[in-house]
Amino acid sequence: MEDMFRQFWWLIFPLSWFVFGAYQSWLSYRANRDTLDLIKTYAQSGREPPPELMAKLSKRWNDGDDLGEVDDDDDRYRRRHRRRHWRQHTWSRVALFGCLCAGFTYAAVTDLYQAGPAFVIVSFVMAALAVAAAVSILVDRGPRI
């Protein structure tokens, strides 16, 4: 059993992503169900549900896109905020991939688990991802509105 874990230790990551995805889908389902139950309550009492409640439900189905009129200032703000948010996460990606590159380089140099050449390949991939994330930040000059 221990030998099997040493061979397939990397399966922990995709399996945990599947579990996290399933949990996130379940939470989304519960939020949708609760919103629909609240809308049903409004409909049974003969009242019109508030537009915020309907917008909450439509945002969930349309991935945050508005269905109504788009205000240009609001759209610019959203794009600017999205770009700034993406840039912040990209710097964290540079740090993440840099640290992973350092860790896999250490594993390759010390020939951890007698898999030095495999760790060299992974460290090159992590370095390439870190450099690509850094270049994408430096090339992006901000909002072009």
LOSEVO-854159 format. One record per atom (N, C-alpha, C): x, y, z; residue in three letters; atom name. Coordinates in nm, 2 decimals, padded with zeros to 4 digits, m for minus. Example, Ala and Ser with C-alpha at 12.3 -4.5 7.8 and 13.67 -1.06 7.14 Angstrom:
2
{u->01.32; v->m00.57; w->00.78; resn->ALA; name->N};
{u->01.23; v->m00.45; w->00.78; resn->ALA; name->CA};
{u->01.32; v->m00.33; w->00.78; resn->ALA; name->C};
{u->01.28; v->m00.22; w->00.71; resn->SER; name->N};
{u->01.37; v->m00.11; w->00.71; resn->SER; name->CA};
{u->01.29; v->00.00; w->00.79; resn->SER; name->C};
This chain:
145
{u->00.08; v->m00.12; w->00.00; resn->MET; name->N};
{u->00.00; v->00.00; w->00.00; resn->MET; name->CA};
{u->00.09; v->00.13; w->00.00; resn->MET; name->C};
{u->00.19; v->00.12; w->00.08; resn->GLU; name->N};
{u->00.28; v->00.24; w->00.09; resn->GLU; name->CA};
{u->00.35; v->00.26; w->m00.05; resn->GLU; name->C};
{u->00.39; v->00.15; w->m00.12; resn->ASP; name->N};
{u->00.45; v->00.17; w->m00.25; resn->ASP; name->CA};
{u->00.35; v->00.23; w->m00.35; resn->ASP; name->C};
{u->00.23; v->00.19; w->m00.34; resn->MET; name->N};
{u->00.13; v->00.24; w->m00.43; resn->MET; name->CA};
{u->00.11; v->00.39; w->m00.41; resn->MET; name->C};
{u->00.12; v->00.44; w->m00.28; resn->PHE; name->N};
{u->00.10; v->00.58; w->m00.25; resn->PHE; name->CA};
{u->00.23; v->00.66; w->m00.31; resn->PHE; name->C};
{u->00.34; v->00.60; w->m00.30; resn->ARG; name->N};
{u->00.46; v->00.67; w->m00.35; resn->ARG; name->CA};
{u->00.46; v->00.68; w->m00.50; resn->ARG; name->C};
{u->00.40; v->00.58; w->m00.57; resn->GLN; name->N};
{u->00.39; v->00.59; w->m00.71; resn->GLN; name->CA};
{u->00.28; v->00.69; w->m00.76; resn->GLN; name->C};
{u->00.17; v->00.70; w->m00.69; resn->PHE; name->N};
{u->00.06; v->00.78; w->m00.73; resn->PHE; name->CA};
{u->00.02; v->00.89; w->m00.64; resn->PHE; name->C};
{u->00.12; v->00.95; w->m00.57; resn->TRP; name->N};
{u->00.10; v->01.06; w->m00.48; resn->TRP; name->CA};
{u->00.04; v->01.18; w->m00.55; resn->TRP; name->C};
{u->00.07; v->01.20; w->m00.67; resn->TRP; name->N};
{u->00.02; v->01.32; w->m00.75; resn->TRP; name->CA};
{u->m00.13; v->01.31; w->m00.77; resn->TRP; name->C};
{u->m00.19; v->01.19; w->m00.76; resn->LEU; name->N};
{u->m00.34; v->01.18; w->m00.78; resn->LEU; name->CA};
{u->m00.42; v->01.26; w->m00.67; resn->LEU; name->C};
{u->m00.35; v->01.29; w->m00.56; resn->ILE; name->N};
{u->m00.42; v->01.37; w->m00.46; resn->ILE; name->CA};
{u->m00.47; v->01.50; w->m00.51; resn->ILE; name->C};
{u->m00.39; v->01.57; w->m00.60; resn->PHE; name->N};
{u->m00.43; v->01.70; w->m00.65; resn->PHE; name->CA};
{u->m00.55; v->01.70; w->m00.74; resn->PHE; name->C};
{u->m00.56; v->01.61; w->m00.84; resn->PRO; name->N};
{u->m00.68; v->01.61; w->m00.93; resn->PRO; name->CA};
{u->m00.80; v->01.56; w->m00.85; resn->PRO; name->C};
{u->m00.78; v->01.47; w->m00.76; resn->LEU; name->N};
{u->m00.90; v->01.42; w->m00.68; resn->LEU; name->CA};
{u->m00.95; v->01.53; w->m00.59; resn->LEU; name->C};
{u->m00.86; v->01.61; w->m00.53; resn->SER; name->N};
{u->m00.91; v->01.71; w->m00.45; resn->SER; name->CA};
{u->m00.98; v->01.82; w->m00.53; resn->SER; name->C};
{u->m00.93; v->01.85; w->m00.65; resn->TRP; name->N};
{u->m01.00; v->01.94; w->m00.74; resn->TRP; name->CA};
{u->m01.14; v->01.90; w->m00.77; resn->TRP; name->C};
{u->m01.15; v->01.77; w->m00.80; resn->PHE; name->N};
{u->m01.29; v->01.71; w->m00.83; resn->PHE; name->CA};
{u->m01.38; v->01.73; w->m00.71; resn->PHE; name->C};
{u->m01.33; v->01.70; w->m00.59; resn->VAL; name->N};
{u->m01.41; v->01.71; w->m00.47; resn->VAL; name->CA};
{u->m01.44; v->01.85; w->m00.44; resn->VAL; name->C};
{u->m01.35; v->01.95; w->m00.46; resn->PHE; name->N};
{u->m01.38; v->02.09; w->m00.44; resn->PHE; name->CA};
{u->m01.48; v->02.14; w->m00.55; resn->PHE; name->C};
{u->m01.47; v->02.09; w->m00.67; resn->GLY; name->N};
{u->m01.57; v->02.13; w->m00.77; resn->GLY; name->CA};
{u->m01.71; v->02.08; w->m00.74; resn->GLY; name->C};
{u->m01.71; v->01.95; w->m00.69; resn->ALA; name->N};
{u->m01.84; v->01.90; w->m00.65; resn->ALA; name->CA};
{u->m01.90; v->01.98; w->m00.54; resn->ALA; name->C};
{u->m01.82; v->02.01; w->m00.44; resn->TYR; name->N};
{u->m01.87; v->02.09; w->m00.33; resn->TYR; name->CA};
{u->m01.92; v->02.23; w->m00.37; resn->TYR; name->C};
{u->m01.84; v->02.29; w->m00.46; resn->GLN; name->N};
{u->m01.88; v->02.42; w->m00.51; resn->GLN; name->CA};
{u->m02.01; v->02.41; w->m00.59; resn->GLN; name->C};
{u->m02.03; v->02.31; w->m00.67; resn->SER; name->N};
{u->m02.16; v->02.29; w->m00.74; resn->SER; name->CA};
{u->m02.27; v->02.27; w->m00.65; resn->SER; name->C};
{u->m02.25; v->02.19; w->m00.54; resn->TRP; name->N};
{u->m02.35; v->02.17; w->m00.44; resn->TRP; name->CA};
{u->m02.39; v->02.30; w->m00.37; resn->TRP; name->C};
{u->m02.30; v->02.38; w->m00.34; resn->LEU; name->N};
{u->m02.33; v->02.51; w->m00.28; resn->LEU; name->CA};
{u->m02.41; v->02.60; w->m00.38; resn->LEU; name->C};
{u->m02.37; v->02.60; w->m00.50; resn->SER; name->N};
{u->m02.44; v->02.68; w->m00.60; resn->SER; name->CA};
{u->m02.58; v->02.63; w->m00.62; resn->SER; name->C};
{u->m02.60; v->02.49; w->m00.62; resn->TYR; name->N};
{u->m02.73; v->02.44; w->m00.63; resn->TYR; name->CA};
{u->m02.82; v->02.48; w->m00.51; resn->TYR; name->C};
{u->m02.76; v->02.48; w->m00.39; resn->ARG; name->N};
{u->m02.84; v->02.52; w->m00.27; resn->ARG; name->CA};
{u->m02.88; v->02.67; w->m00.28; resn->ARG; name->C};
{u->m02.79; v->02.75; w->m00.32; resn->ALA; name->N};
{u->m02.82; v->02.89; w->m00.33; resn->ALA; name->CA};
{u->m02.93; v->02.92; w->m00.44; resn->ALA; name->C};
{u->m02.92; v->02.85; w->m00.55; resn->ASN; name->N};
{u->m03.02; v->02.86; w->m00.65; resn->ASN; name->CA};
{u->m03.16; v->02.81; w->m00.60; resn->ASN; name->C};
{u->m03.16; v->02.70; w->m00.53; resn->ARG; name->N};
{u->m03.28; v->02.64; w->m00.47; resn->ARG; name->CA};
{u->m03.34; v->02.74; w->m00.37; resn->ARG; name->C};
{u->m03.26; v->02.80; w->m00.28; resn->ASP; name->N};
{u->m03.31; v->02.89; w->m00.19; resn->ASP; name->CA};
{u->m03.37; v->03.02; w->m00.25; resn->ASP; name->C};
{u->m03.30; v->03.06; w->m00.36; resn->THR; name->N};
{u->m03.35; v->03.18; w->m00.43; resn->THR; name->CA};
{u->m03.48; v->03.15; w->m00.50; resn->THR; name->C};
{u->m03.49; v->03.03; w->m00.56; resn->LEU; name->N};
{u->m03.62; v->02.99; w->m00.62; resn->LEU; name->CA};
{u->m03.73; v->02.97; w->m00.52; resn->LEU; name->C};
{u->m03.70; v->02.92; w->m00.40; resn->ASP; name->N};
{u->m03.80; v->02.90; w->m00.30; resn->ASP; name->CA};
{u->m03.85; v->03.04; w->m00.25; resn->ASP; name->C};
{u->m03.76; v->03.14; w->m00.24; resn->LEU; name->N};
{u->m03.80; v->03.27; w->m00.20; resn->LEU; name->CA};
{u->m03.89; v->03.34; w->m00.31; resn->LEU; name->C};
{u->m03.86; v->03.31; w->m00.44; resn->ILE; name->N};
{u->m03.94; v->03.36; w->m00.55; resn->ILE; name->CA};
{u->m04.08; v->03.30; w->m00.55; resn->ILE; name->C};
{u->m04.08; v->03.17; w->m00.52; resn->LYS; name->N};
{u->m04.21; v->03.10; w->m00.51; resn->LYS; name->CA};
{u->m04.30; v->03.15; w->m00.40; resn->LYS; name->C};
{u->m04.23; v->03.19; w->m00.29; resn->THR; name->N};
{u->m04.31; v->03.25; w->m00.17; resn->THR; name->CA};
{u->m04.37; v->03.38; w->m00.22; resn->THR; name->C};
{u->m04.29; v->03.46; w->m00.29; resn->TYR; name->N};
{u->m04.35; v->03.59; w->m00.34; resn->TYR; name->CA};
{u->m04.46; v->03.56; w->m00.43; resn->TYR; name->C};
{u->m04.45; v->03.46; w->m00.52; resn->ALA; name->N};
{u->m04.55; v->03.43; w->m00.62; resn->ALA; name->CA};
{u->m04.68; v->03.38; w->m00.55; resn->ALA; name->C};
{u->m04.67; v->03.30; w->m00.45; resn->GLN; name->N};
{u->m04.78; v->03.24; w->m00.38; resn->GLN; name->CA};
{u->m04.86; v->03.35; w->m00.30; resn->GLN; name->C};
{u->m04.78; v->03.45; w->m00.25; resn->SER; name->N};
{u->m04.85; v->03.56; w->m00.18; resn->SER; name->CA};
{u->m04.91; v->03.67; w->m00.27; resn->SER; name->C};
{u->m04.88; v->03.65; w->m00.40; resn->GLY; name->N};
{u->m04.94; v->03.74; w->m00.50; resn->GLY; name->CA};
{u->m04.86; v->03.87; w->m00.52; resn->GLY; name->C};
{u->m04.74; v->03.88; w->m00.46; resn->ARG; name->N};
{u->m04.66; v->04.00; w->m00.47; resn->ARG; name->CA};
{u->m04.55; v->03.97; w->m00.58; resn->ARG; name->C};
{u->m04.50; v->04.09; w->m00.63; resn->GLU; name->N};
{u->m04.39; v->04.08; w->m00.73; resn->GLU; name->CA};
{u->m04.26; v->04.07; w->m00.66; resn->GLU; name->C};
{u->m04.18; v->03.97; w->m00.70; resn->PRO; name->N};
{u->m04.04; v->03.96; w->m00.64; resn->PRO; name->CA};
{u->m03.96; v->04.08; w->m00.67; resn->PRO; name->C};
{u->m03.87; v->04.12; w->m00.58; resn->PRO; name->N};
{u->m03.79; v->04.24; w->m00.60; resn->PRO; name->CA};
{u->m03.69; v->04.22; w->m00.72; resn->PRO; name->C};
{u->m03.66; v->04.32; w->m00.79; resn->PRO; name->N};
{u->m03.57; v->04.30; w->m00.91; resn->PRO; name->CA};
{u->m03.43; v->04.26; w->m00.87; resn->PRO; name->C};
{u->m03.39; v->04.29; w->m00.74; resn->GLU; name->N};
{u->m03.26; v->04.24; w->m00.70; resn->GLU; name->CA};
{u->m03.25; v->04.09; w->m00.69; resn->GLU; name->C};
{u->m03.37; v->04.03; w->m00.64; resn->LEU; name->N};
{u->m03.37; v->03.89; w->m00.63; resn->LEU; name->CA};
{u->m03.37; v->03.82; w->m00.77; resn->LEU; name->C};
{u->m03.44; v->03.88; w->m00.87; resn->MET; name->N};
{u->m03.43; v->03.82; w->m01.00; resn->MET; name->CA};
{u->m03.30; v->03.84; w->m01.06; resn->MET; name->C};
{u->m03.23; v->03.96; w->m01.03; resn->ALA; name->N};
{u->m03.10; v->03.98; w->m01.09; resn->ALA; name->CA};
{u->m03.00; v->03.88; w->m01.03; resn->ALA; name->C};
{u->m03.02; v->03.85; w->m00.90; resn->LYS; name->N};
{u->m02.93; v->03.75; w->m00.84; resn->LYS; name->CA};
{u->m02.94; v->03.62; w->m00.90; resn->LYS; name->C};
{u->m03.06; v->03.58; w->m00.94; resn->LEU; name->N};
{u->m03.08; v->03.45; w->m01.00; resn->LEU; name->CA};
{u->m03.02; v->03.45; w->m01.15; resn->LEU; name->C};
{u->m03.04; v->03.56; w->m01.22; resn->SER; name->N};
{u->m03.00; v->03.57; w->m01.36; resn->SER; name->CA};
{u->m02.85; v->03.58; w->m01.36; resn->SER; name->C};
{u->m02.78; v->03.65; w->m01.26; resn->LYS; name->N};
{u->m02.64; v->03.66; w->m01.26; resn->LYS; name->CA};
{u->m02.58; v->03.52; w->m01.24; resn->LYS; name->C};
{u->m02.64; v->03.44; w->m01.16; resn->ARG; name->N};
{u->m02.59; v->03.31; w->m01.13; resn->ARG; name->CA};
{u->m02.59; v->03.22; w->m01.26; resn->ARG; name->C};
{u->m02.69; v->03.24; w->m01.34; resn->TRP; name->N};
{u->m02.71; v->03.16; w->m01.46; resn->TRP; name->CA};
{u->m02.62; v->03.21; w->m01.58; resn->TRP; name->C};
{u->m02.60; v->03.35; w->m01.58; resn->ASN; name->N};
{u->m02.53; v->03.41; w->m01.69; resn->ASN; name->CA};
{u->m02.39; v->03.45; w->m01.65; resn->ASN; name->C};
{u->m02.33; v->03.39; w->m01.54; resn->ASP; name->N};
{u->m02.20; v->03.41; w->m01.50; resn->ASP; name->CA};
{u->m02.16; v->03.56; w->m01.48; resn->ASP; name->C};
{u->m02.26; v->03.63; w->m01.42; resn->GLY; name->N};
{u->m02.23; v->03.76; w->m01.38; resn->GLY; name->CA};
{u->m02.26; v->03.87; w->m01.49; resn->GLY; name->C};
{u->m02.30; v->03.83; w->m01.61; resn->ASP; name->N};
{u->m02.33; v->03.92; w->m01.71; resn->ASP; name->CA};
{u->m02.47; v->03.98; w->m01.69; resn->ASP; name->C};
{u->m02.48; v->04.11; w->m01.71; resn->ASP; name->N};
{u->m02.61; v->04.17; w->m01.69; resn->ASP; name->CA};
{u->m02.70; v->04.16; w->m01.82; resn->ASP; name->C};
{u->m02.83; v->04.14; w->m01.80; resn->LEU; name->N};
{u->m02.91; v->04.12; w->m01.92; resn->LEU; name->CA};
{u->m02.97; v->04.25; w->m01.96; resn->LEU; name->C};
{u->m02.98; v->04.35; w->m01.87; resn->GLY; name->N};
{u->m03.04; v->04.48; w->m01.91; resn->GLY; name->CA};
{u->m02.95; v->04.57; w->m01.98; resn->GLY; name->C};
{u->m02.98; v->04.70; w->m01.97; resn->GLU; name->N};
{u->m02.90; v->04.80; w->m02.04; resn->GLU; name->CA};
{u->m02.76; v->04.81; w->m01.97; resn->GLU; name->C};
{u->m02.66; v->04.83; w->m02.05; resn->VAL; name->N};
{u->m02.53; v->04.85; w->m02.00; resn->VAL; name->CA};
{u->m02.49; v->04.99; w->m01.99; resn->VAL; name->C};
{u->m02.46; v->05.04; w->m01.88; resn->ASP; name->N};
{u->m02.41; v->05.18; w->m01.86; resn->ASP; name->CA};
{u->m02.26; v->05.18; w->m01.90; resn->ASP; name->C};
{u->m02.22; v->05.27; w->m01.99; resn->ASP; name->N};
{u->m02.08; v->05.28; w->m02.03; resn->ASP; name->CA};
{u->m01.98; v->05.30; w->m01.92; resn->ASP; name->C};
{u->m02.02; v->05.39; w->m01.82; resn->ASP; name->N};
{u->m01.93; v->05.41; w->m01.71; resn->ASP; name->CA};
{u->m01.92; v->05.29; w->m01.62; resn->ASP; name->C};
{u->m02.03; v->05.22; w->m01.60; resn->ASP; name->N};
{u->m02.03; v->05.10; w->m01.52; resn->ASP; name->CA};
{u->m01.95; v->04.99; w->m01.59; resn->ASP; name->C};
{u->m01.97; v->04.98; w->m01.72; resn->ASP; name->N};
{u->m01.90; v->04.88; w->m01.80; resn->ASP; name->CA};
{u->m01.75; v->04.90; w->m01.80; resn->ASP; name->C};
{u->m01.71; v->05.03; w->m01.81; resn->ARG; name->N};
{u->m01.56; v->05.06; w->m01.80; resn->ARG; name->CA};
{u->m01.51; v->05.03; w->m01.66; resn->ARG; name->C};
{u->m01.59; v->05.06; w->m01.56; resn->TYR; name->N};
{u->m01.54; v->05.03; w->m01.42; resn->TYR; name->CA};
{u->m01.52; v->04.88; w->m01.40; resn->TYR; name->C};
{u->m01.62; v->04.80; w->m01.45; resn->ARG; name->N};
{u->m01.61; v->04.66; w->m01.44; resn->ARG; name->CA};
{u->m01.49; v->04.60; w->m01.52; resn->ARG; name->C};
{u->m01.46; v->04.65; w->m01.64; resn->ARG; name->N};
{u->m01.35; v->04.60; w->m01.71; resn->ARG; name->CA};
{u->m01.22; v->04.64; w->m01.64; resn->ARG; name->C};
{u->m01.21; v->04.76; w->m01.59; resn->ARG; name->N};
{u->m01.09; v->04.81; w->m01.51; resn->ARG; name->CA};
{u->m01.07; v->04.72; w->m01.39; resn->ARG; name->C};
{u->m01.18; v->04.70; w->m01.32; resn->HIS; name->N};
{u->m01.17; v->04.62; w->m01.20; resn->HIS; name->CA};
{u->m01.13; v->04.48; w->m01.23; resn->HIS; name->C};
{u->m01.19; v->04.42; w->m01.33; resn->ARG; name->N};
{u->m01.15; v->04.28; w->m01.37; resn->ARG; name->CA};
{u->m01.00; v->04.27; w->m01.41; resn->ARG; name->C};
{u->m00.95; v->04.38; w->m01.48; resn->ARG; name->N};
{u->m00.81; v->04.37; w->m01.53; resn->ARG; name->CA};
{u->m00.72; v->04.39; w->m01.41; resn->ARG; name->C};
{u->m00.76; v->04.48; w->m01.31; resn->ARG; name->N};
{u->m00.67; v->04.50; w->m01.19; resn->ARG; name->CA};
{u->m00.68; v->04.37; w->m01.11; resn->ARG; name->C};
{u->m00.79; v->04.31; w->m01.10; resn->HIS; name->N};
{u->m00.81; v->04.19; w->m01.02; resn->HIS; name->CA};
{u->m00.72; v->04.08; w->m01.08; resn->HIS; name->C};
{u->m00.72; v->04.07; w->m01.22; resn->TRP; name->N};
{u->m00.65; v->03.97; w->m01.29; resn->TRP; name->CA};
{u->m00.50; v->03.99; w->m01.27; resn->TRP; name->C};
{u->m00.45; v->04.12; w->m01.27; resn->ARG; name->N};
{u->m00.31; v->04.15; w->m01.25; resn->ARG; name->CA};
{u->m00.27; v->04.11; w->m01.12; resn->ARG; name->C};
{u->m00.35; v->04.13; w->m01.01; resn->GLN; name->N};
{u->m00.31; v->04.10; w->m00.88; resn->GLN; name->CA};
{u->m00.29; v->03.95; w->m00.87; resn->GLN; name->C};
{u->m00.38; v->03.87; w->m00.92; resn->HIS; name->N};
{u->m00.37; v->03.73; w->m00.92; resn->HIS; name->CA};
{u->m00.26; v->03.68; w->m01.00; resn->HIS; name->C};
{u->m00.22; v->03.75; w->m01.11; resn->THR; name->N};
{u->m00.11; v->03.70; w->m01.19; resn->THR; name->CA};
{u->00.02; v->03.72; w->m01.11; resn->THR; name->C};
{u->00.04; v->03.82; w->m01.03; resn->TRP; name->N};
{u->00.16; v->03.83; w->m00.95; resn->TRP; name->CA};
{u->00.17; v->03.72; w->m00.85; resn->TRP; name->C};
{u->00.05; v->03.68; w->m00.80; resn->SER; name->N};
{u->00.06; v->03.56; w->m00.71; resn->SER; name->CA};
{u->00.09; v->03.44; w->m00.79; resn->SER; name->C};
{u->00.05; v->03.43; w->m00.91; resn->ARG; name->N};
{u->00.09; v->03.31; w->m01.00; resn->ARG; name->CA};
{u->00.24; v->03.31; w->m01.02; resn->ARG; name->C};
{u->00.30; v->03.43; w->m01.04; resn->VAL; name->N};
{u->00.44; v->03.43; w->m01.06; resn->VAL; name->CA};
{u->00.51; v->03.38; w->m00.94; resn->VAL; name->C};
{u->00.47; v->03.42; w->m00.82; resn->ALA; name->N};
{u->00.53; v->03.38; w->m00.69; resn->ALA; name->CA};
{u->00.50; v->03.23; w->m00.68; resn->ALA; name->C};
{u->00.38; v->03.18; w->m00.70; resn->LEU; name->N};
{u->00.35; v->03.04; w->m00.69; resn->LEU; name->CA};
{u->00.43; v->02.95; w->m00.78; resn->LEU; name->C};
{u->00.44; v->02.99; w->m00.91; resn->PHE; name->N};
{u->00.52; v->02.90; w->m01.00; resn->PHE; name->CA};
{u->00.67; v->02.91; w->m00.97; resn->PHE; name->C};
{u->00.71; v->03.03; w->m00.92; resn->GLY; name->N};
{u->00.85; v->03.04; w->m00.89; resn->GLY; name->CA};
{u->00.89; v->02.95; w->m00.77; resn->GLY; name->C};
{u->00.80; v->02.95; w->m00.67; resn->CYS; name->N};
{u->00.82; v->02.86; w->m00.55; resn->CYS; name->CA};
{u->00.82; v->02.71; w->m00.59; resn->CYS; name->C};
{u->00.72; v->02.68; w->m00.68; resn->LEU; name->N};
{u->00.71; v->02.54; w->m00.72; resn->LEU; name->CA};
{u->00.84; v->02.50; w->m00.81; resn->LEU; name->C};
{u->00.89; v->02.60; w->m00.89; resn->CYS; name->N};
{u->01.01; v->02.57; w->m00.96; resn->CYS; name->CA};
{u->01.12; v->02.55; w->m00.87; resn->CYS; name->C};
{u->01.14; v->02.63; w->m00.77; resn->ALA; name->N};
{u->01.25; v->02.61; w->m00.67; resn->ALA; name->CA};
{u->01.23; v->02.47; w->m00.60; resn->ALA; name->C};
{u->01.11; v->02.44; w->m00.56; resn->GLY; name->N};
{u->01.10; v->02.31; w->m00.49; resn->GLY; name->CA};
{u->01.13; v->02.19; w->m00.58; resn->GLY; name->C};
{u->01.08; v->02.20; w->m00.71; resn->PHE; name->N};
{u->01.11; v->02.08; w->m00.80; resn->PHE; name->CA};
{u->01.26; v->02.08; w->m00.84; resn->PHE; name->C};
{u->01.32; v->02.20; w->m00.84; resn->THR; name->N};
{u->01.46; v->02.20; w->m00.87; resn->THR; name->CA};
{u->01.54; v->02.14; w->m00.76; resn->THR; name->C};
{u->01.50; v->02.17; w->m00.63; resn->TYR; name->N};
{u->01.56; v->02.10; w->m00.52; resn->TYR; name->CA};
{u->01.54; v->01.95; w->m00.53; resn->TYR; name->C};
{u->01.42; v->01.91; w->m00.56; resn->ALA; name->N};
{u->01.40; v->01.77; w->m00.57; resn->ALA; name->CA};
{u->01.48; v->01.70; w->m00.68; resn->ALA; name->C};
{u->01.51; v->01.77; w->m00.79; resn->ALA; name->N};
{u->01.59; v->01.72; w->m00.90; resn->ALA; name->CA};
{u->01.73; v->01.71; w->m00.86; resn->ALA; name->C};
{u->01.78; v->01.82; w->m00.79; resn->VAL; name->N};
{u->01.92; v->01.82; w->m00.75; resn->VAL; name->CA};
{u->01.95; v->01.71; w->m00.65; resn->VAL; name->C};
{u->01.86; v->01.69; w->m00.55; resn->THR; name->N};
{u->01.88; v->01.59; w->m00.45; resn->THR; name->CA};
{u->01.84; v->01.45; w->m00.50; resn->THR; name->C};
{u->01.79; v->01.44; w->m00.62; resn->ASP; name->N};
{u->01.74; v->01.31; w->m00.67; resn->ASP; name->CA};
{u->01.64; v->01.24; w->m00.58; resn->ASP; name->C};
{u->01.54; v->01.32; w->m00.54; resn->LEU; name->N};
{u->01.44; v->01.27; w->m00.45; resn->LEU; name->CA};
{u->01.36; v->01.16; w->m00.51; resn->LEU; name->C};
{u->01.33; v->01.06; w->m00.44; resn->TYR; name->N};
{u->01.26; v->00.94; w->m00.49; resn->TYR; name->CA};
{u->01.32; v->00.88; w->m00.62; resn->TYR; name->C};
{u->01.45; v->00.90; w->m00.64; resn->GLN; name->N};
{u->01.52; v->00.85; w->m00.76; resn->GLN; name->CA};
{u->01.45; v->00.89; w->m00.89; resn->GLN; name->C};
{u->01.40; v->01.02; w->m00.89; resn->ALA; name->N};
{u->01.32; v->01.06; w->m01.01; resn->ALA; name->CA};
{u->01.38; v->01.20; w->m01.05; resn->ALA; name->C};
{u->01.51; v->01.22; w->m01.04; resn->GLY; name->N};
{u->01.57; v->01.35; w->m01.08; resn->GLY; name->CA};
{u->01.53; v->01.40; w->m01.21; resn->GLY; name->C};
{u->01.54; v->01.32; w->m01.32; resn->PRO; name->N};
{u->01.51; v->01.37; w->m01.46; resn->PRO; name->CA};
{u->01.36; v->01.42; w->m01.47; resn->PRO; name->C};
{u->01.27; v->01.35; w->m01.40; resn->ALA; name->N};
{u->01.13; v->01.39; w->m01.41; resn->ALA; name->CA};
{u->01.11; v->01.52; w->m01.34; resn->ALA; name->C};
{u->01.18; v->01.54; w->m01.23; resn->PHE; name->N};
{u->01.17; v->01.67; w->m01.16; resn->PHE; name->CA};
{u->01.23; v->01.78; w->m01.23; resn->PHE; name->C};
{u->01.34; v->01.75; w->m01.31; resn->VAL; name->N};
{u->01.40; v->01.86; w->m01.40; resn->VAL; name->CA};
{u->01.30; v->01.91; w->m01.50; resn->VAL; name->C};
{u->01.22; v->01.82; w->m01.56; resn->ILE; name->N};
{u->01.12; v->01.85; w->m01.66; resn->ILE; name->CA};
{u->01.01; v->01.94; w->m01.59; resn->ILE; name->C};
{u->00.97; v->01.90; w->m01.48; resn->VAL; name->N};
{u->00.86; v->01.97; w->m01.41; resn->VAL; name->CA};
{u->00.91; v->02.11; w->m01.36; resn->VAL; name->C};
{u->01.04; v->02.12; w->m01.32; resn->SER; name->N};
{u->01.09; v->02.25; w->m01.28; resn->SER; name->CA};
{u->01.11; v->02.34; w->m01.40; resn->SER; name->C};
{u->01.14; v->02.29; w->m01.52; resn->PHE; name->N};
{u->01.14; v->02.37; w->m01.64; resn->PHE; name->CA};
{u->01.00; v->02.42; w->m01.67; resn->PHE; name->C};
{u->00.91; v->02.34; w->m01.66; resn->VAL; name->N};
{u->00.77; v->02.38; w->m01.69; resn->VAL; name->CA};
{u->00.72; v->02.49; w->m01.59; resn->VAL; name->C};
{u->00.75; v->02.47; w->m01.46; resn->MET; name->N};
{u->00.71; v->02.57; w->m01.37; resn->MET; name->CA};
{u->00.78; v->02.70; w->m01.39; resn->MET; name->C};
{u->00.91; v->02.70; w->m01.43; resn->ALA; name->N};
{u->00.99; v->02.82; w->m01.46; resn->ALA; name->CA};
{u->00.92; v->02.89; w->m01.58; resn->ALA; name->C};
{u->00.89; v->02.81; w->m01.68; resn->ALA; name->N};
{u->00.83; v->02.87; w->m01.80; resn->ALA; name->CA};
{u->00.69; v->02.94; w->m01.77; resn->ALA; name->C};
{u->00.61; v->02.87; w->m01.68; resn->LEU; name->N};
{u->00.49; v->02.93; w->m01.64; resn->LEU; name->CA};
{u->00.51; v->03.06; w->m01.56; resn->LEU; name->C};
{u->00.61; v->03.06; w->m01.47; resn->ALA; name->N};
{u->00.64; v->03.18; w->m01.39; resn->ALA; name->CA};
{u->00.68; v->03.30; w->m01.49; resn->ALA; name->C};
{u->00.77; v->03.27; w->m01.58; resn->VAL; name->N};
{u->00.82; v->03.37; w->m01.68; resn->VAL; name->CA};
{u->00.70; v->03.42; w->m01.76; resn->VAL; name->C};
{u->00.61; v->03.33; w->m01.81; resn->ALA; name->N};
{u->00.50; v->03.37; w->m01.89; resn->ALA; name->CA};
{u->00.40; v->03.46; w->m01.82; resn->ALA; name->C};
{u->00.38; v->03.43; w->m01.69; resn->ALA; name->N};
{u->00.29; v->03.51; w->m01.61; resn->ALA; name->CA};
{u->00.35; v->03.65; w->m01.59; resn->ALA; name->C};
{u->00.49; v->03.65; w->m01.56; resn->ALA; name->N};
{u->00.55; v->03.78; w->m01.55; resn->ALA; name->CA};
{u->00.55; v->03.87; w->m01.67; resn->ALA; name->C};
{u->00.57; v->03.80; w->m01.79; resn->VAL; name->N};
{u->00.57; v->03.87; w->m01.92; resn->VAL; name->CA};
{u->00.43; v->03.92; w->m01.95; resn->VAL; name->C};
{u->00.33; v->03.85; w->m01.91; resn->SER; name->N};
{u->00.19; v->03.89; w->m01.94; resn->SER; name->CA};
{u->00.16; v->04.02; w->m01.86; resn->SER; name->C};
{u->00.22; v->04.03; w->m01.74; resn->ILE; name->N};
{u->00.19; v->04.15; w->m01.65; resn->ILE; name->CA};
{u->00.27; v->04.27; w->m01.71; resn->ILE; name->C};
{u->00.39; v->04.24; w->m01.75; resn->LEU; name->N};
{u->00.47; v->04.35; w->m01.80; resn->LEU; name->CA};
{u->00.43; v->04.40; w->m01.94; resn->LEU; name->C};
{u->00.37; v->04.32; w->m02.02; resn->VAL; name->N};
{u->00.32; v->04.36; w->m02.15; resn->VAL; name->CA};
{u->00.19; v->04.43; w->m02.14; resn->VAL; name->C};
{u->00.11; v->04.40; w->m02.05; resn->ASP; name->N};
{u->m00.02; v->04.46; w->m02.03; resn->ASP; name->CA};
{u->00.00; v->04.60; w->m01.98; resn->ASP; name->C};
{u->m00.05; v->04.70; w->m02.05; resn->ARG; name->N};
{u->m00.02; v->04.84; w->m02.02; resn->ARG; name->CA};
{u->m00.14; v->04.91; w->m01.95; resn->ARG; name->C};
{u->m00.24; v->04.83; w->m01.91; resn->GLY; name->N};
{u->m00.35; v->04.88; w->m01.84; resn->GLY; name->CA};
{u->m00.47; v->04.90; w->m01.93; resn->GLY; name->C};
{u->m00.57; v->04.97; w->m01.88; resn->PRO; name->N};
{u->m00.70; v->04.98; w->m01.96; resn->PRO; name->CA};
{u->m00.67; v->05.07; w->m02.09; resn->PRO; name->C};
{u->m00.73; v->05.02; w->m02.20; resn->ARG; name->N};
{u->m00.72; v->05.10; w->m02.32; resn->ARG; name->CA};
{u->m00.86; v->05.14; w->m02.36; resn->ARG; name->C};
{u->m00.91; v->05.24; w->m02.28; resn->ILE; name->N};
{u->m01.05; v->05.28; w->m02.30; resn->ILE; name->CA};
{u->m01.05; v->05.42; w->m02.37; resn->ILE; name->C};
